[in-house]
Amino acid sequence: MRRLIDALADDADFFVEHVQLTAVVFDNTDDVTIWATTLFDQELHFFHLGLQFQQLDLLLRLAGDRAEALQEEVAEALATVTEWPCLLEYTREEKPPIDLDGVALKLSCTYPAEPPFEEDGEENEPEEPEDDNEDADYEASMPHNIFYLEDVFLRIEP
């Protein structure tokens, strides 16, 4: 399975359909990370999706027959979890991936955080020659395989 970020031509916002959620990860903040797969260019790709609990609730409501049970499972995990982060996996036969049929997700790319600017007068570590830093600079400017959920759209069939 390939990383979704490797299949993109650029870092513009884009849409994915045929999404399956394989895990939900949350901690004691309002942020949630979803592990998911999608068919993109006729190949299966995986990606991570960053969103807030309100958006997670919306996605779970779109999970068809499993919606209510999934919402209850997340609520129970929130109420009873003792160790953070909490991971709910959907990769086994008894808990298969969550299909989001008829749903298109608008996603945007994320980038590594920039290191903080150093104050004048602070001791700096010795700089390495420029050539050694080129690969690191290139990788730092590349987007992650983590995306933000911009919006959710439903497909209306005629």
PyMOL commands that set and color helices and strands:
alter all, ss='L'
color gray80, all
select helices_A, chain A and resi 4-7+53-61+64-80+130-141
alter helices_A, ss='H'
color red, helices_A
select strands_A, chain A and resi 2-3+14-16+19-26+31-40+43-52+86-89+98-100+103-109+146-154
alter strands_A, ss='S'
color yellow, strands_A
deselect
rebuild
show_as cartoon
